[in-house]
Amino acid sequence: MNSEELRREALALARQIRNEKKLYLEPIGKIFEFLSSENIFVVEIPVEDGVLSGCFYYDTDTKQPWVMINTSNTLGRQRFTAAHEFCHFLKHKDMEFIVCENTGGKEKPPHEKFADFFAGEFLLPSETLKKELSGNSSIGPAEVLTICLKYGISYAACLHRLIDNDFISETEYKTLIEFTDFKRQLSSLKNVKKAVEGDLFMPTLESVSADKLPPKYLKLALNLYEKKLITRAKLAEYLETDIQDLEKVQKDIALLKD
């Protein structure tokens, strides 16, 4: 399946799910709560490696899906990651464990491309863009920011949605992306920020100590390590502990009850 076929299928799935969940063309205000309402175990934790966006894991024994969202990223990127991981839940449970990373422009595997296409349409439907931009003779930073803040999508992702739907050209994209820092200065849009879960352009950096992490999450993280799906260093990051203390934490987790 080529990229265009992946895109068409992913967009169709996003529209189908929006209709099934009665979301239609409205903004998804609290996407983390939405995932939880779908019985997806959500863990928000900072991992400051500059690469990791999130993870998806499906426990085939318990039929329990969970996602990890890296809160070192901006809230806008976190929300995109949440929608991306939701797509893996819908489409890729058979893969069991998926690490989602910022590839820095490198070619992504098909399942990651599919999830990106889905996430863009799920957060900001094509029909919504047409409605928001009807009557606009030009699109500048203020118009882009109004949309991305209202619908909780990052500035860069919003620009990609505009390119995909032929509202702007590649040349216009290159001009508009230069205004990435300008978004922080638009005080006139502060009232729109209240429509999403916080400041869309800043990390949230919630730090949850290991003793307060849910037992289910702790056991799943340990299970991933035991199956050699993640490294010892990555396990320490997920458990919010130092490597030298990891053995004690592992023993404590083994005694936990779900």
N, C-alpha and C positions, 0 to 999 in steps of 0.2 A: 504494500500500500504506500503510495507516494504522499508527500506532504499535503497536497491539496485534498486528497481523499481523506487523510487523517483529520484535516481541518474541518471538512464538511461533516464528517461523522461526529467529531467532538462538539461542534456547534449545535448539531441536531440533538445530541444527548443533553447538553446544557439547557436548551429550550424545553425539552421534554420534562426534565427534572424541575425546572422553574414552574411549569404548569402543574405538574403533579403535586408540588408542595404549596401551590397557590401563591407563589411569589410574583408571578407574571413579570411586569416590567419595573417593579418597585426596588429601591435600594435594599440591600441586605445589611441591616444596621449592625447586628451582633452575630457575626459569622461563627465565632467560637462557641457561643451558646447554641447556634443552629447545629453545629457538628455534634455537640453533646446530646441534643434532642434526638439525633439520629443514632444514639447509642454508640457513638464513637468516643473513645477515651482520649481526652485532649490534655497534653502536658505542654505548658509554656515555660521554657527554660533558656537562659542565655548561654550560648556557646560562641565565644568570640574568636572564631578561626577565620572569619571573612569569607568562608566558602559554603558552609552548611546552611541550607534554608529550612529544612525539616526532614522528617522521616515518616514512613508509613509502615505499620506492622500489622499483620493479620494472624492471630493465633488460631491455627486450624483445629486445635483440640477443643478450645472453649468457644470458638466462633466469635471471638472478641477483637474488633479492630481498634487500633489506637494510632494517634499521630503525635509527633513532637514538633512544636513550632519554636524556632530560634528567635528569642526576644531581643537578641543583640541587633537584629535587623530592624528597619523602620516599621512602624505599624502598618503602613501601606503594603510593604513587602510581606509582612506576616499574614495579612488578610489574603493576599494573592496565594501565598503558600497554603493557607487553610483551604481555599477553594481547590487548589492543585491536589492536595492530599485527599480531599473529598472525592475527586475524580478517581484516584487510585482505589479508594474504597468501592466505588461503583463498578469499576472496569477491570482492576488488576489485582484482586484479592488472591488469585492463584499464584502470584509472585511472592506472596508472604511478607517479604521485607524489601523496602525500597528507600534508598538514601537519595534525597533531592538536594542538589548542589548548584551553586552558581558556576557555570562552566566557563565563564569569561569569554563568551562568543564561540566556543568550540561546538561542533555538531553534537546534538543531543540524540539519545536513542529514541525510537518511535513512541514508547510509552510515556516518555517525558514530554515530547512534543505534543502528544495528544492531551496530556494533563494541562499543559500551558494554554493550548487552544480553548479547552473547556473552561479553565479558570477565568480567562478574559471575558468570554461570553457569559459565564455565570454571574460574574460581578457587574459587568456592564454590557447588557444585551445590545445587539446591533440596532434593534428597533428603538431602544432607549436613546441611542446616539442620534438617530434621525429626529426624534421628538425634541431632544434638548437643543439641537443645532438648527432646527427649522427656522428660516428667516435670517440666519447669520450670513452676512456677506463675506466675512473673514473670520479666521480663528487665530487668536493670540493667546498668550500665557494666561490671561484672566479667564478666558472662556474654558480653557483646558482645566485650570485649577478648580473652577466652579463645579465642573463635572466630576473630577476625580475626588474632590472632597465630599460631594453629595453622595456618591456611590461607593466611597471607601476603596478606591483603587489608586495605586501609586501613579505619580506623574508620568514616569517612563512607560508603564503598562497602558495608561490612558492614551498616550501618543501612539503606541503600537495598535491599539484598537482603532484609532483614527486613520492610520495607514491602511489597515486591513479592510476598512469600510470605505476607502477612497475619499475621505474627507480632507486629507492632506497628502502632499507628495513627499518623497524621500528628502528633497531639498528643504521643504518646509519643516520636516521632522528635525533635520540637522540644526536649523535655526532655533526651533522651539526647545530642543533639549538643552540648549545653552542657558535657558532660564531656570534650570533646576534649583539654583539657590534663591532665585527671585521669589519663589513661592513662599518662603519664610517671611517675606517683607509685606505681603498683602494683608494688612490688618483689616481691610474692608471685608475679607472673607471669613473673619473669625466666627461669625454666627453660623456659617455653614459647617465648621469643624464640629459643632455640637451634634451633627447628624450621624457621626461615626463614633467609634469607641475611644477616642482620645485624639492626640495630635498625630495626624496621619504621617507626618514627615520626620518623626523622631522614634528612636528605639524605645521600647517599654522597659526592658532590662529587669523584669521581675526575677528575683532570685529566690528559689524555694529550697530551703535546707533539706538535706537528705532525710532527716527524721520526720519531716512533715510531708514528704512525697507519699502519695497513696501506695499502699502495699502492692496493688496490681501493677503499677508502673515499675516499681522496684524489681519485682519478680520478672517482668517482661524484659527489662534491661539486662538482668542477669542471664536470662534465657538466651538472649541474642548473643551475649559473649560466649556462653557455653557452646552454642552452635557455631562459633567462630564467624559470626556475621559482622561483628564489630571488634575493634582492637581493645586491649586492656586500657590504653590511654583514653579511648573514646568512652569506654564504660565508666571510667572515673569522672569524665565530663558529665555524662548523663546522670550520674548519682551525686553530682555536686560535691565531690570529695577529692582528696589528694591520693595519688597512686600509692604512696607509702601506707595509707590508712585503708586501702581497698580491701585487703584480706579480712580485716575486722568487720567492715561494712557488709561484705559478702556473707559472712557467718551470721550476722544479725538478720539479714534479709531471709536467709534460709529458715529462720525461726518464725517469720511473720505468718499471720493468717490473712487470707484475702478478706 
